[in-house]
Amino acid sequence: MPPDNWAGYVAVASAAIALVALYFSAKAAGTQARVADFNNCLEVVKQLGEAQRKVRNAKDDSERLFEFRELLNLLEALAKLYNDQKLQSSTREYVEPFIVESWAWLRSEPEMAPLIASSITGEETYSDILRFARAHEKRIAALAQAYRQLAAQPNNPA
């Protein structure tokens, strides 16, 4: 075979190898993105659980109010990420119902209104939670009503 033919074969083989390498790199990147999404979701679950436990386990009203505000701040941050579509699929699927249920519960409990009001420090306070709540108003209102009805039942352990 003439040497100039070898150069063509080598070029084609090099291009084919590069395409195969590109395919496997893309496949690996997709796997890494799914793993990162899963890890982010686990971290969100952990942080929300810790924040809720801190509110529940507060030693006095002052500490409880502080931890409640921290929980609201965490909900605000999650609502912002959700609203701005910065969450990946697994985390987004976990965060959406959590915020819906949390906001519905907060709306269903009369003693929560003054706590939320006392946490507002300016016009932008909780603006992303409110934006999220407007977008999910029907579900939140229905859940809040269900929570109120459940709380009104005479044999309710809550």
C-alpha positions in Angstrom: 0.0 0.0 0.0 1.3 3.5 -0.8 2.2 5.6 2.2 -0.4 8.3 1.4 -3.2 5.7 1.8 -2.0 4.8 5.3 -2.3 8.4 6.3 -6.0 8.4 5.3 -6.7 5.2 7.2 -4.9 6.5 10.3 -7.0 9.7 10.1 -10.3 7.8 9.8 -9.3 5.4 12.7 -8.3 8.4 14.8 -11.6 10.1 14.2 -13.5 6.9 15.0 -11.6 6.5 18.3 -12.2 10.2 19.2 -16.0 9.7 18.6 -16.1 6.6 20.8 -14.2 8.4 23.5 -16.6 11.4 23.2 -19.5 9.0 23.6 -18.2 7.4 26.7 -17.2 10.8 28.2 -20.7 12.0 27.7 -22.1 8.9 29.2 -19.9 9.3 32.2 -20.8 12.9 32.6 -24.5 12.0 32.6 -23.9 9.4 35.3 -22.0 12.0 37.4 -24.8 14.5 37.0 -27.3 11.9 38.3 -25.1 11.0 41.3 -24.7 14.7 42.1 -28.4 15.2 41.9 -29.0 12.3 44.2 -26.4 13.5 46.7 -27.9 17.0 46.6 -31.3 15.6 47.3 -29.9 13.6 50.3 -28.3 16.8 51.6 -31.6 18.7 51.4 -33.4 16.0 53.2 -30.7 16.0 55.9 -30.8 19.8 56.3 -34.6 20.0 56.4 -34.7 17.2 59.0 -32.1 19.0 61.2 -33.9 22.3 60.9 -37.2 20.7 61.9 -35.6 18.9 64.9 -34.0 22.2 66.1 -37.4 23.9 66.1 -39.0 20.9 67.9 -36.1 20.5 70.5 -35.7 24.2 71.3 -35.2 24.7 75.1 -37.3 27.9 75.3 -39.5 30.3 73.2 -36.6 32.5 72.3 -34.5 29.6 70.8 -37.7 28.2 69.2 -38.4 31.5 67.4 -34.7 31.7 66.2 -34.8 28.1 64.9 -38.2 28.7 63.3 -36.8 31.6 61.5 -33.9 29.5 60.3 -36.3 26.9 59.0 -38.2 29.6 57.1 -34.9 30.9 55.7 -34.1 27.4 54.5 -37.6 27.1 52.9 -37.0 30.5 51.3 -33.7 29.3 49.8 -35.3 26.2 48.5 -38.2 28.1 47.0 -35.7 30.4 45.3 -33.8 27.5 43.8 -37.1 25.9 42.8 -38.6 29.1 41.3 -35.4 29.8 39.3 -35.3 26.2 38.1 -31.9 25.6 39.6 -32.7 22.2 41.2 -32.1 18.9 39.4 -34.9 16.4 39.0 -34.6 14.3 42.2 -34.1 17.3 44.4 -36.9 19.2 42.7 -39.3 16.3 43.0 -38.6 16.2 46.8 -38.6 19.9 47.4 -41.9 20.8 45.7 -44.2 18.7 47.8 -42.2 19.5 50.9 -42.7 23.3 50.5 -46.3 22.8 49.5 -47.0 20.7 52.6 -44.9 22.9 54.9 -46.6 26.1 53.7 -50.1 24.5 53.9 -49.4 23.4 57.5 -48.1 26.9 58.4 -51.3 28.4 57.0 -53.5 25.9 58.8 -52.1 26.6 62.3 -53.4 29.9 63.7 -50.4 30.4 66.0 -48.0 30.4 63.0 -49.3 33.6 61.6 -47.8 35.8 64.3 -44.5 33.9 64.2 -44.2 34.4 60.4 -45.2 38.0 60.7 -42.6 38.7 63.4 -40.0 37.1 61.1 -40.5 39.5 58.3 -37.8 42.2 58.3 -38.5 43.8 54.9 -40.3 43.8 51.6 -38.2 41.0 50.2 -38.5 38.7 53.2 -39.9 35.3 52.1 -40.7 36.7 48.6 -39.7 33.4 47.0 -41.8 31.3 49.3 -44.8 33.7 48.5 -44.0 33.4 44.8 -43.9 29.6 45.1 -47.1 29.7 47.1 -49.0 31.7 44.5 -47.9 29.2 41.8 -49.2 26.3 43.9 -52.1 28.1 45.6 -54.8 25.4 44.9 -52.8 22.5 46.3 -51.7 24.6 49.3 -55.2 25.8 50.1 -56.7 22.3 49.8 -54.0 20.8 52.1 -54.4 23.6 54.6 -58.1 23.0 54.7 -57.5 19.2 55.1 -55.0 19.9 58.0 -57.6 22.2 59.7 -60.3 19.6 59.4 -58.0 16.9 60.7 -57.0 19.1 63.7 -60.7 19.7 64.5 -61.5 16.0 64.8 -62.2 15.1 68.4 -60.0 11.9 68.4 -57.1 13.5 66.6 -53.8 12.8 68.5 -52.1 15.9 67.1 
